[in-house]
Amino acid sequence: MRIVIADDSDLMLERLQKMLSLIDKVEVIGIYRNGTEALAGLKKFSPDLAILDNKMPGLNGVDIIREVRKENHTIKLMLLTFYSDLIYQKQAMAAGADFFFSKSDDFEKIPGLIGQLIKNGNDSK
């Protein structure tokens, strides 16, 4: 499974990279620290999954999801945020997100979800 991650926090990027490195059949093909670069990377590389922070310089995660969905409906899009209020989840899902996870409450669920996606054949390998 080819994955792109975008977050403006170096600590969060480090945690995500470490977590993803422990999952078989996962390849991180892009790491971005702002939304504008992340959107360009998604268009260029067309990963299987994008893990996007909600609040970043440039475009935020919901804006990226809206833009990607205009052209691509196959990339799985996950919004990852500390803002776990229902309003953020509704915005993300309305924009076309496939998954919404709270960094503080749901972070440890990410490997299980990715494993399930791989098992179900939702990757390009």
HUVENPE-V426151 format. One record per residue. OMEGA is omega as a letter, one per 30 degrees, with the letter a starting at -180 (999 if undefined). Layout:
{{OMEGA} {OMEGA}}
//
This chain:
{{a} {a} {l} {l} {l} {l} {a} {l} {l} {l} {a} {l} {l} {l} {a} {l} {l} {l} {a} {l} {a} {a} {l} {l} {l} {l} {l} {a} {l} {l} {a} {a} {l} {a} {a} {l} {l} {l} {l} {l} {l} {l} {a} {a} {a} {a} {l} {a} {l} {l} {a} {l} {l} {a} {l} {l} {a} {l} {l} {a} {a} {l} {l} {a} {l} {a} {a} {a} {l} {a} {a} {l} {a} {l} {l} {a} {l} {l} {a} {a} {l} {a} {a} {l} {a} {a} {l} {l} {l} {l} {a} {a} {l} {l} {l} {l} {l} {a} {l} {l} {l} {l} {a} {a} {a} {a} {a} {l} {a} {a} {l} {l} {a} {l} {l} {l} {l} {a} {a} {l} {l} {l} {a} {a} {999}}
//
